[in-house]
Amino acid sequence: MTTRAKTDSAFGDRGSELGAATGSLLAVAHLSRSFGGVHAVSDVSFDVPSAVIYGLIGPNGAGKSTVMNLIAGSQVTDSGDIYFRGETIDRLPDYRRARKGIVRAFQHPAMFRQMTVLESLLLASPKMPGQTYRSILSTRRRVWREYERQAIENALLLLDRFELRRMANEYTGNLSGGQQKLLELLRAICAEPVLLLLDEPFAGVHVRNVEALCELLIELRDRGVTILMTEHELSLVERLCSVAIVMARGRIIYSGSLAEGLEDEEVIQAYVAG
């Protein structure tokens, strides 16, 4: 059954009670963000439960990436609230949100060009003690080595799935654009997300890896990871996403199954106009 999104959300001022009351992992309430007088996001409200894949879709310029930026913390809201596990997070910097399990993979990968592929994946592991005096003194060498061994094993398994293991010791700056895009996604997965934000995850990915990536996202969902993704290829949204949230001109115009959404007159007009 489809549900038309309402901008008049009943979130009110319940704050930290919101997530518990709705059973949602993520809830956003009345988010707005403008740039130089242009309303990129205007009064956006929706919630996402645990262990699902939701699609945030719409024509170019609809405000999708800005919403993802606001959730991840790379941009700040003009107004509105963001709740994660019932806790208000809209004033937290992006690194603190990441520590809580909100992990973002960008549409355009940001690489450490003088770091190898394997090193780049290990860098994302939240269980690695790091190279500080404090971690050296507080962590036994045996424990540190076990963390490292497990992290390397997990990273190599991911590289195997996408035929990238042969490039484990290659500098990331030497990868093709599609390989860098895959590495960006795998690095986000190595961070062990609770909520994984994916911006156009299939763009630039070689067709032979699309199926493997679909299977991996479904596995993550089945293991309890929540995924919110933007994607222009609607066949992939239909396959992966239980709910499609459609945006146009900075607002949500529809929320529900993609099949029924594509019969909605407002959604059709948004894509035609876009």
ChimeraX commands (.cxc) that place a marker at each C-alpha (Angstrom):
marker #1 position 0.00,0.00,0.00 radius 0.5
marker #1 position 1.40,3.39,-0.95 radius 0.5
marker #1 position 1.55,6.28,1.44 radius 0.5
marker #1 position 1.72,9.83,0.20 radius 0.5
marker #1 position 4.37,11.68,2.17 radius 0.5
marker #1 position 3.06,14.54,4.29 radius 0.5
marker #1 position 5.09,17.62,5.06 radius 0.5
marker #1 position 2.88,18.18,8.10 radius 0.5
marker #1 position 4.64,15.49,10.13 radius 0.5
marker #1 position 3.40,14.82,13.65 radius 0.5
marker #1 position 6.90,14.53,15.11 radius 0.5
marker #1 position 6.36,17.53,17.38 radius 0.5
marker #1 position 8.87,18.02,20.21 radius 0.5
marker #1 position 9.25,14.46,21.44 radius 0.5
marker #1 position 12.96,14.54,20.73 radius 0.5
marker #1 position 14.68,11.37,21.89 radius 0.5
marker #1 position 11.34,9.54,22.21 radius 0.5
marker #1 position 10.75,9.71,18.47 radius 0.5
marker #1 position 12.79,6.69,17.39 radius 0.5
marker #1 position 11.37,4.48,20.12 radius 0.5
marker #1 position 7.81,5.64,19.42 radius 0.5
marker #1 position 7.98,4.99,15.66 radius 0.5
marker #1 position 10.29,1.99,15.75 radius 0.5
marker #1 position 12.56,3.82,13.33 radius 0.5
marker #1 position 16.33,3.76,13.21 radius 0.5
marker #1 position 16.42,7.13,11.42 radius 0.5
marker #1 position 13.85,9.90,11.47 radius 0.5
marker #1 position 14.12,13.35,9.93 radius 0.5
marker #1 position 11.60,16.05,10.75 radius 0.5
marker #1 position 11.00,19.24,8.77 radius 0.5
marker #1 position 14.53,19.47,7.33 radius 0.5
marker #1 position 15.29,22.60,5.35 radius 0.5
marker #1 position 18.45,23.91,3.72 radius 0.5
marker #1 position 18.97,26.84,1.37 radius 0.5
marker #1 position 21.95,28.00,-0.65 radius 0.5
marker #1 position 21.97,31.65,-1.64 radius 0.5
marker #1 position 18.20,31.88,-1.59 radius 0.5
marker #1 position 17.67,28.58,-3.44 radius 0.5
marker #1 position 15.64,26.10,-1.34 radius 0.5
marker #1 position 17.55,22.86,-1.95 radius 0.5
marker #1 position 15.59,21.06,0.77 radius 0.5
marker #1 position 12.29,22.36,2.08 radius 0.5
marker #1 position 10.37,20.85,5.02 radius 0.5
marker #1 position 11.40,17.23,4.40 radius 0.5
marker #1 position 10.21,14.56,6.85 radius 0.5
marker #1 position 10.49,10.78,6.68 radius 0.5
marker #1 position 11.62,7.82,8.78 radius 0.5
marker #1 position 13.52,4.64,8.03 radius 0.5
marker #1 position 13.23,1.44,10.12 radius 0.5
marker #1 position 16.07,-0.98,10.80 radius 0.5
marker #1 position 17.32,-3.61,8.35 radius 0.5
marker #1 position 15.74,-2.22,5.18 radius 0.5
marker #1 position 16.90,-0.68,1.92 radius 0.5
marker #1 position 15.10,2.56,1.09 radius 0.5
marker #1 position 15.54,4.55,-2.11 radius 0.5
marker #1 position 15.68,8.34,-2.18 radius 0.5
marker #1 position 14.98,9.18,-5.81 radius 0.5
marker #1 position 13.92,12.02,-8.09 radius 0.5
marker #1 position 15.11,14.09,-11.02 radius 0.5
marker #1 position 18.41,15.99,-11.02 radius 0.5
marker #1 position 18.32,18.94,-8.63 radius 0.5
marker #1 position 15.57,17.43,-6.49 radius 0.5
marker #1 position 17.63,17.77,-3.28 radius 0.5
marker #1 position 18.51,14.12,-2.72 radius 0.5
marker #1 position 22.25,14.56,-2.18 radius 0.5
marker #1 position 21.65,17.53,0.11 radius 0.5
marker #1 position 19.39,15.39,2.31 radius 0.5
marker #1 position 22.14,12.76,2.48 radius 0.5
marker #1 position 24.68,15.44,3.38 radius 0.5
marker #1 position 22.44,16.72,6.18 radius 0.5
marker #1 position 21.98,13.22,7.62 radius 0.5
marker #1 position 25.72,12.45,7.41 radius 0.5
marker #1 position 26.66,15.83,8.88 radius 0.5
marker #1 position 28.77,17.13,6.00 radius 0.5
marker #1 position 26.32,20.03,5.77 radius 0.5
marker #1 position 24.28,21.65,8.54 radius 0.5
marker #1 position 20.55,22.18,8.52 radius 0.5
marker #1 position 18.89,25.59,8.43 radius 0.5
marker #1 position 16.01,24.09,10.40 radius 0.5
marker #1 position 14.57,20.73,11.31 radius 0.5
marker #1 position 15.68,17.74,13.36 radius 0.5
marker #1 position 17.47,14.45,12.71 radius 0.5
marker #1 position 17.07,11.49,15.08 radius 0.5
marker #1 position 19.17,8.34,15.08 radius 0.5
marker #1 position 18.17,5.53,17.42 radius 0.5
marker #1 position 15.90,8.02,19.16 radius 0.5
marker #1 position 18.72,10.49,19.81 radius 0.5
marker #1 position 18.92,13.98,18.34 radius 0.5
marker #1 position 22.06,14.18,16.19 radius 0.5
marker #1 position 21.56,17.25,14.01 radius 0.5
marker #1 position 24.11,19.25,16.01 radius 0.5
marker #1 position 26.77,16.53,16.02 radius 0.5
marker #1 position 29.75,16.87,13.65 radius 0.5
marker #1 position 30.10,14.27,10.92 radius 0.5
marker #1 position 32.89,12.29,12.64 radius 0.5
marker #1 position 30.77,11.78,15.76 radius 0.5
marker #1 position 27.87,10.57,13.63 radius 0.5
marker #1 position 30.25,8.14,11.94 radius 0.5
marker #1 position 31.27,6.78,15.35 radius 0.5
marker #1 position 27.60,6.09,16.04 radius 0.5
marker #1 position 27.42,4.01,12.87 radius 0.5
marker #1 position 26.25,6.49,10.20 radius 0.5
marker #1 position 28.59,5.86,7.27 radius 0.5
marker #1 position 28.49,7.71,3.95 radius 0.5
marker #1 position 29.81,6.66,0.55 radius 0.5
marker #1 position 29.99,9.57,-1.86 radius 0.5
marker #1 position 29.01,9.69,-5.52 radius 0.5
marker #1 position 32.47,10.99,-6.40 radius 0.5
marker #1 position 35.10,8.94,-4.49 radius 0.5
marker #1 position 37.66,10.66,-2.30 radius 0.5
marker #1 position 40.84,8.59,-2.39 radius 0.5
marker #1 position 44.08,8.60,-0.41 radius 0.5
marker #1 position 46.05,8.42,-3.64 radius 0.5
marker #1 position 49.38,7.39,-2.05 radius 0.5
marker #1 position 47.76,4.64,0.03 radius 0.5
marker #1 position 47.29,1.11,-1.26 radius 0.5
marker #1 position 43.88,-0.42,-1.83 radius 0.5
marker #1 position 44.28,-2.73,1.17 radius 0.5
marker #1 position 45.54,0.07,3.42 radius 0.5
marker #1 position 42.56,2.20,2.41 radius 0.5
marker #1 position 40.14,-0.52,3.50 radius 0.5
marker #1 position 41.98,-1.16,6.77 radius 0.5
marker #1 position 41.86,2.54,7.56 radius 0.5
marker #1 position 38.07,2.32,7.73 radius 0.5
marker #1 position 37.96,-0.52,10.25 radius 0.5
marker #1 position 36.57,0.85,13.54 radius 0.5
marker #1 position 38.25,-1.88,15.60 radius 0.5
marker #1 position 41.82,-1.07,14.61 radius 0.5
marker #1 position 43.57,0.47,17.66 radius 0.5
marker #1 position 45.58,2.93,15.56 radius 0.5
marker #1 position 49.16,4.15,15.74 radius 0.5
marker #1 position 49.06,6.32,18.88 radius 0.5
marker #1 position 51.03,6.03,22.11 radius 0.5
marker #1 position 47.80,5.64,24.02 radius 0.5
marker #1 position 46.60,2.74,21.88 radius 0.5
marker #1 position 50.02,1.07,22.03 radius 0.5
marker #1 position 50.09,1.29,25.81 radius 0.5
marker #1 position 46.45,0.35,26.38 radius 0.5
marker #1 position 46.16,-2.53,23.87 radius 0.5
marker #1 position 48.05,-5.78,24.19 radius 0.5
marker #1 position 50.08,-6.71,21.13 radius 0.5
marker #1 position 48.27,-10.05,20.82 radius 0.5
marker #1 position 44.87,-8.30,20.77 radius 0.5
marker #1 position 46.08,-5.68,18.29 radius 0.5
marker #1 position 47.41,-8.38,15.96 radius 0.5
marker #1 position 44.10,-10.25,16.12 radius 0.5
marker #1 position 42.22,-7.06,15.18 radius 0.5
marker #1 position 44.60,-6.56,12.28 radius 0.5
marker #1 position 44.39,-10.17,11.10 radius 0.5
marker #1 position 40.60,-10.12,11.09 radius 0.5
marker #1 position 40.43,-6.75,9.36 radius 0.5
marker #1 position 42.82,-7.90,6.62 radius 0.5
marker #1 position 40.86,-11.12,6.12 radius 0.5
marker #1 position 37.56,-9.23,5.80 radius 0.5
marker #1 position 39.07,-6.70,3.40 radius 0.5
marker #1 position 40.54,-9.39,1.15 radius 0.5
marker #1 position 37.23,-11.25,1.04 radius 0.5
marker #1 position 35.50,-8.09,-0.17 radius 0.5
marker #1 position 38.17,-7.52,-2.81 radius 0.5
marker #1 position 37.75,-11.13,-3.98 radius 0.5
marker #1 position 34.04,-10.58,-4.59 radius 0.5
marker #1 position 34.76,-7.78,-7.04 radius 0.5
marker #1 position 37.88,-9.22,-8.66 radius 0.5
marker #1 position 40.08,-6.56,-7.08 radius 0.5
marker #1 position 42.33,-8.72,-4.91 radius 0.5
marker #1 position 45.11,-8.57,-7.49 radius 0.5
marker #1 position 45.15,-4.81,-6.89 radius 0.5
marker #1 position 45.37,-5.00,-3.08 radius 0.5
marker #1 position 48.88,-3.52,-3.07 radius 0.5
marker #1 position 48.23,-1.00,-5.86 radius 0.5
marker #1 position 48.03,2.70,-5.04 radius 0.5
marker #1 position 44.43,3.91,-5.09 radius 0.5
marker #1 position 45.43,6.77,-7.35 radius 0.5
marker #1 position 46.22,4.24,-10.08 radius 0.5
marker #1 position 42.71,2.75,-10.13 radius 0.5
marker #1 position 40.17,3.48,-12.83 radius 0.5
marker #1 position 37.16,5.62,-12.00 radius 0.5
marker #1 position 34.90,2.58,-11.68 radius 0.5
marker #1 position 37.39,0.78,-9.45 radius 0.5
marker #1 position 37.68,3.83,-7.22 radius 0.5
marker #1 position 33.89,3.92,-6.94 radius 0.5
marker #1 position 33.85,0.28,-5.83 radius 0.5
marker #1 position 36.65,0.93,-3.37 radius 0.5
marker #1 position 34.68,3.84,-1.89 radius 0.5
marker #1 position 31.74,1.50,-1.30 radius 0.5
marker #1 position 33.88,-1.28,0.13 radius 0.5
marker #1 position 35.62,1.16,2.45 radius 0.5
marker #1 position 32.23,2.26,3.79 radius 0.5
marker #1 position 31.27,-1.38,4.40 radius 0.5
marker #1 position 34.55,-2.02,6.23 radius 0.5
marker #1 position 33.55,0.74,8.65 radius 0.5
marker #1 position 30.80,-1.63,9.91 radius 0.5
marker #1 position 27.87,0.77,9.45 radius 0.5
marker #1 position 24.56,0.67,11.25 radius 0.5
marker #1 position 23.13,3.11,8.70 radius 0.5
marker #1 position 24.80,3.12,5.28 radius 0.5
marker #1 position 24.19,6.17,3.08 radius 0.5
marker #1 position 24.92,5.49,-0.59 radius 0.5
marker #1 position 24.87,8.24,-3.22 radius 0.5
marker #1 position 24.54,6.70,-6.71 radius 0.5
marker #1 position 26.35,3.46,-5.72 radius 0.5
marker #1 position 26.08,1.89,-9.18 radius 0.5
marker #1 position 27.23,4.89,-11.23 radius 0.5
marker #1 position 30.44,4.02,-13.06 radius 0.5
marker #1 position 30.51,0.43,-11.78 radius 0.5
marker #1 position 31.28,-2.14,-14.49 radius 0.5
marker #1 position 28.23,-4.14,-15.51 radius 0.5
marker #1 position 29.86,-7.41,-14.39 radius 0.5
marker #1 position 30.05,-6.05,-10.81 radius 0.5
marker #1 position 26.47,-4.75,-10.62 radius 0.5
marker #1 position 25.05,-8.16,-9.71 radius 0.5
marker #1 position 27.72,-8.76,-7.05 radius 0.5
marker #1 position 27.03,-5.34,-5.57 radius 0.5
marker #1 position 23.27,-6.00,-5.47 radius 0.5
marker #1 position 23.89,-9.28,-3.67 radius 0.5
marker #1 position 26.22,-7.61,-1.19 radius 0.5
marker #1 position 23.68,-4.88,-0.33 radius 0.5
marker #1 position 20.97,-7.50,0.20 radius 0.5
marker #1 position 23.32,-9.48,2.46 radius 0.5
marker #1 position 24.04,-6.35,4.49 radius 0.5
marker #1 position 20.32,-5.71,4.90 radius 0.5
marker #1 position 19.75,-9.30,5.99 radius 0.5
marker #1 position 22.52,-8.87,8.59 radius 0.5
marker #1 position 20.69,-5.86,10.06 radius 0.5
marker #1 position 22.31,-2.94,8.25 radius 0.5
marker #1 position 19.94,-0.17,7.17 radius 0.5
marker #1 position 20.65,1.34,3.75 radius 0.5
marker #1 position 19.40,4.63,2.34 radius 0.5
marker #1 position 20.48,5.11,-1.26 radius 0.5
marker #1 position 20.00,7.52,-4.13 radius 0.5
marker #1 position 19.95,5.92,-7.55 radius 0.5
marker #1 position 18.87,6.99,-11.05 radius 0.5
marker #1 position 18.54,3.45,-12.43 radius 0.5
marker #1 position 14.94,2.72,-11.42 radius 0.5
marker #1 position 15.16,-1.01,-12.20 radius 0.5
marker #1 position 17.77,-1.31,-9.43 radius 0.5
marker #1 position 15.59,0.73,-7.06 radius 0.5
marker #1 position 12.66,-1.58,-7.80 radius 0.5
marker #1 position 14.80,-4.65,-7.16 radius 0.5
marker #1 position 16.49,-3.51,-3.96 radius 0.5
marker #1 position 14.27,-0.97,-2.22 radius 0.5
marker #1 position 11.15,-1.81,-0.27 radius 0.5
marker #1 position 10.19,1.88,-0.25 radius 0.5
marker #1 position 10.95,4.67,-2.72 radius 0.5
marker #1 position 10.92,8.23,-1.37 radius 0.5
marker #1 position 10.50,10.57,-4.33 radius 0.5
marker #1 position 11.74,14.16,-4.17 radius 0.5
marker #1 position 11.18,17.08,-6.54 radius 0.5
marker #1 position 12.14,20.73,-6.11 radius 0.5
marker #1 position 13.42,20.07,-2.60 radius 0.5
marker #1 position 10.27,18.40,-1.29 radius 0.5
marker #1 position 8.99,14.85,-0.88 radius 0.5
marker #1 position 6.09,14.25,-3.26 radius 0.5
marker #1 position 5.59,10.52,-2.78 radius 0.5
marker #1 position 6.61,7.63,-0.52 radius 0.5
marker #1 position 5.71,4.01,-1.14 radius 0.5
marker #1 position 6.31,1.22,-3.63 radius 0.5
marker #1 position 8.13,2.30,-6.78 radius 0.5
marker #1 position 5.69,0.46,-9.05 radius 0.5
marker #1 position 2.74,2.46,-7.76 radius 0.5
marker #1 position 4.80,5.63,-7.58 radius 0.5
marker #1 position 5.52,5.48,-11.29 radius 0.5
marker #1 position 1.75,5.67,-11.87 radius 0.5
marker #1 position 1.41,8.76,-9.67 radius 0.5
marker #1 position 0.68,11.85,-11.75 radius 0.5
marker #1 position 2.84,14.16,-9.63 radius 0.5
marker #1 position 5.80,11.77,-9.84 radius 0.5
marker #1 position 5.38,11.47,-13.62 radius 0.5
marker #1 position 5.28,15.23,-14.02 radius 0.5
marker #1 position 8.37,15.66,-11.83 radius 0.5
marker #1 position 10.42,13.31,-14.01 radius 0.5
marker #1 position 9.10,14.82,-17.24 radius 0.5
marker #1 position 9.82,18.35,-16.02 radius 0.5
marker #1 position 13.21,17.27,-14.67 radius 0.5
marker link #1:1,2 radius 0.2
marker link #1:2,3 radius 0.2
marker link #1:3,4 radius 0.2
marker link #1:4,5 radius 0.2
marker link #1:5,6 radius 0.2
marker link #1:6,7 radius 0.2
marker link #1:7,8 radius 0.2
marker link #1:8,9 radius 0.2
marker link #1:9,10 radius 0.2
marker link #1:10,11 radius 0.2
marker link #1:11,12 radius 0.2
marker link #1:12,13 radius 0.2
marker link #1:13,14 radius 0.2
marker link #1:14,15 radius 0.2
marker link #1:15,16 radius 0.2
marker link #1:16,17 radius 0.2
marker link #1:17,18 radius 0.2
marker link #1:18,19 radius 0.2
marker link #1:19,20 radius 0.2
marker link #1:20,21 radius 0.2
marker link #1:21,22 radius 0.2
marker link #1:22,23 radius 0.2
marker link #1:23,24 radius 0.2
marker link #1:24,25 radius 0.2
marker link #1:25,26 radius 0.2
marker link #1:26,27 radius 0.2
marker link #1:27,28 radius 0.2
marker link #1:28,29 radius 0.2
marker link #1:29,30 radius 0.2
marker link #1:30,31 radius 0.2
marker link #1:31,32 radius 0.2
marker link #1:32,33 radius 0.2
marker link #1:33,34 radius 0.2
marker link #1:34,35 radius 0.2
marker link #1:35,36 radius 0.2
marker link #1:36,37 radius 0.2
marker link #1:37,38 radius 0.2
marker link #1:38,39 radius 0.2
marker link #1:39,40 radius 0.2
marker link #1:40,41 radius 0.2
marker link #1:41,42 radius 0.2
marker link #1:42,43 radius 0.2
marker link #1:43,44 radius 0.2
marker link #1:44,45 radius 0.2
marker link #1:45,46 radius 0.2
marker link #1:46,47 radius 0.2
marker link #1:47,48 radius 0.2
marker link #1:48,49 radius 0.2
marker link #1:49,50 radius 0.2
marker link #1:50,51 radius 0.2
marker link #1:51,52 radius 0.2
marker link #1:52,53 radius 0.2
marker link #1:53,54 radius 0.2
marker link #1:54,55 radius 0.2
marker link #1:55,56 radius 0.2
marker link #1:56,57 radius 0.2
marker link #1:57,58 radius 0.2
marker link #1:58,59 radius 0.2
marker link #1:59,60 radius 0.2
marker link #1:60,61 radius 0.2
marker link #1:61,62 radius 0.2
marker link #1:62,63 radius 0.2
marker link #1:63,64 radius 0.2
marker link #1:64,65 radius 0.2
marker link #1:65,66 radius 0.2
marker link #1:66,67 radius 0.2
marker link #1:67,68 radius 0.2
marker link #1:68,69 radius 0.2
marker link #1:69,70 radius 0.2
marker link #1:70,71 radius 0.2
marker link #1:71,72 radius 0.2
marker link #1:72,73 radius 0.2
marker link #1:73,74 radius 0.2
marker link #1:74,75 radius 0.2
marker link #1:75,76 radius 0.2
marker link #1:76,77 radius 0.2
marker link #1:77,78 radius 0.2
marker link #1:78,79 radius 0.2
marker link #1:79,80 radius 0.2
marker link #1:80,81 radius 0.2
marker link #1:81,82 radius 0.2
marker link #1:82,83 radius 0.2
marker link #1:83,84 radius 0.2
marker link #1:84,85 radius 0.2
marker link #1:85,86 radius 0.2
marker link #1:86,87 radius 0.2
marker link #1:87,88 radius 0.2
marker link #1:88,89 radius 0.2
marker link #1:89,90 radius 0.2
marker link #1:90,91 radius 0.2
marker link #1:91,92 radius 0.2
marker link #1:92,93 radius 0.2
marker link #1:93,94 radius 0.2
marker link #1:94,95 radius 0.2
marker link #1:95,96 radius 0.2
marker link #1:96,97 radius 0.2
marker link #1:97,98 radius 0.2
marker link #1:98,99 radius 0.2
marker link #1:99,100 radius 0.2
marker link #1:100,101 radius 0.2
marker link #1:101,102 radius 0.2
marker link #1:102,103 radius 0.2
marker link #1:103,104 radius 0.2
marker link #1:104,105 radius 0.2
marker link #1:105,106 radius 0.2
marker link #1:106,107 radius 0.2
marker link #1:107,108 radius 0.2
marker link #1:108,109 radius 0.2
marker link #1:109,110 radius 0.2
marker link #1:110,111 radius 0.2
marker link #1:111,112 radius 0.2
marker link #1:112,113 radius 0.2
marker link #1:113,114 radius 0.2
marker link #1:114,115 radius 0.2
marker link #1:115,116 radius 0.2
marker link #1:116,117 radius 0.2
marker link #1:117,118 radius 0.2
marker link #1:118,119 radius 0.2
marker link #1:119,120 radius 0.2
marker link #1:120,121 radius 0.2
marker link #1:121,122 radius 0.2
marker link #1:122,123 radius 0.2
marker link #1:123,124 radius 0.2
marker link #1:124,125 radius 0.2
marker link #1:125,126 radius 0.2
marker link #1:126,127 radius 0.2
marker link #1:127,128 radius 0.2
marker link #1:128,129 radius 0.2
marker link #1:129,130 radius 0.2
marker link #1:130,131 radius 0.2
marker link #1:131,132 radius 0.2
marker link #1:132,133 radius 0.2
marker link #1:133,134 radius 0.2
marker link #1:134,135 radius 0.2
marker link #1:135,136 radius 0.2
marker link #1:136,137 radius 0.2
marker link #1:137,138 radius 0.2
marker link #1:138,139 radius 0.2
marker link #1:139,140 radius 0.2
marker link #1:140,141 radius 0.2
marker link #1:141,142 radius 0.2
marker link #1:142,143 radius 0.2
marker link #1:143,144 radius 0.2
marker link #1:144,145 radius 0.2
marker link #1:145,146 radius 0.2
marker link #1:146,147 radius 0.2
marker link #1:147,148 radius 0.2
marker link #1:148,149 radius 0.2
marker link #1:149,150 radius 0.2
marker link #1:150,151 radius 0.2
marker link #1:151,152 radius 0.2
marker link #1:152,153 radius 0.2
marker link #1:153,154 radius 0.2
marker link #1:154,155 radius 0.2
marker link #1:155,156 radius 0.2
marker link #1:156,157 radius 0.2
marker link #1:157,158 radius 0.2
marker link #1:158,159 radius 0.2
marker link #1:159,160 radius 0.2
marker link #1:160,161 radius 0.2
marker link #1:161,162 radius 0.2
marker link #1:162,163 radius 0.2
marker link #1:163,164 radius 0.2
marker link #1:164,165 radius 0.2
marker link #1:165,166 radius 0.2
marker link #1:166,167 radius 0.2
marker link #1:167,168 radius 0.2
marker link #1:168,169 radius 0.2
marker link #1:169,170 radius 0.2
marker link #1:170,171 radius 0.2
marker link #1:171,172 radius 0.2
marker link #1:172,173 radius 0.2
marker link #1:173,174 radius 0.2
marker link #1:174,175 radius 0.2
marker link #1:175,176 radius 0.2
marker link #1:176,177 radius 0.2
marker link #1:177,178 radius 0.2
marker link #1:178,179 radius 0.2
marker link #1:179,180 radius 0.2
marker link #1:180,181 radius 0.2
marker link #1:181,182 radius 0.2
marker link #1:182,183 radius 0.2
marker link #1:183,184 radius 0.2
marker link #1:184,185 radius 0.2
marker link #1:185,186 radius 0.2
marker link #1:186,187 radius 0.2
marker link #1:187,188 radius 0.2
marker link #1:188,189 radius 0.2
marker link #1:189,190 radius 0.2
marker link #1:190,191 radius 0.2
marker link #1:191,192 radius 0.2
marker link #1:192,193 radius 0.2
marker link #1:193,194 radius 0.2
marker link #1:194,195 radius 0.2
marker link #1:195,196 radius 0.2
marker link #1:196,197 radius 0.2
marker link #1:197,198 radius 0.2
marker link #1:198,199 radius 0.2
marker link #1:199,200 radius 0.2
marker link #1:200,201 radius 0.2
marker link #1:201,202 radius 0.2
marker link #1:202,203 radius 0.2
marker link #1:203,204 radius 0.2
marker link #1:204,205 radius 0.2
marker link #1:205,206 radius 0.2
marker link #1:206,207 radius 0.2
marker link #1:207,208 radius 0.2
marker link #1:208,209 radius 0.2
marker link #1:209,210 radius 0.2
marker link #1:210,211 radius 0.2
marker link #1:211,212 radius 0.2
marker link #1:212,213 radius 0.2
marker link #1:213,214 radius 0.2
marker link #1:214,215 radius 0.2
marker link #1:215,216 radius 0.2
marker link #1:216,217 radius 0.2
marker link #1:217,218 radius 0.2
marker link #1:218,219 radius 0.2
marker link #1:219,220 radius 0.2
marker link #1:220,221 radius 0.2
marker link #1:221,222 radius 0.2
marker link #1:222,223 radius 0.2
marker link #1:223,224 radius 0.2
marker link #1:224,225 radius 0.2
marker link #1:225,226 radius 0.2
marker link #1:226,227 radius 0.2
marker link #1:227,228 radius 0.2
marker link #1:228,229 radius 0.2
marker link #1:229,230 radius 0.2
marker link #1:230,231 radius 0.2
marker link #1:231,232 radius 0.2
marker link #1:232,233 radius 0.2
marker link #1:233,234 radius 0.2
marker link #1:234,235 radius 0.2
marker link #1:235,236 radius 0.2
marker link #1:236,237 radius 0.2
marker link #1:237,238 radius 0.2
marker link #1:238,239 radius 0.2
marker link #1:239,240 radius 0.2
marker link #1:240,241 radius 0.2
marker link #1:241,242 radius 0.2
marker link #1:242,243 radius 0.2
marker link #1:243,244 radius 0.2
marker link #1:244,245 radius 0.2
marker link #1:245,246 radius 0.2
marker link #1:246,247 radius 0.2
marker link #1:247,248 radius 0.2
marker link #1:248,249 radius 0.2
marker link #1:249,250 radius 0.2
marker link #1:250,251 radius 0.2
marker link #1:251,252 radius 0.2
marker link #1:252,253 radius 0.2
marker link #1:253,254 radius 0.2
marker link #1:254,255 radius 0.2
marker link #1:255,256 radius 0.2
marker link #1:256,257 radius 0.2
marker link #1:257,258 radius 0.2
marker link #1:258,259 radius 0.2
marker link #1:259,260 radius 0.2
marker link #1:260,261 radius 0.2
marker link #1:261,262 radius 0.2
marker link #1:262,263 radius 0.2
marker link #1:263,264 radius 0.2
marker link #1:264,265 radius 0.2
marker link #1:265,266 radius 0.2
marker link #1:266,267 radius 0.2
marker link #1:267,268 radius 0.2
marker link #1:268,269 radius 0.2
marker link #1:269,270 radius 0.2
marker link #1:270,271 radius 0.2
marker link #1:271,272 radius 0.2
marker link #1:272,273 radius 0.2
marker link #1:273,274 radius 0.2
view
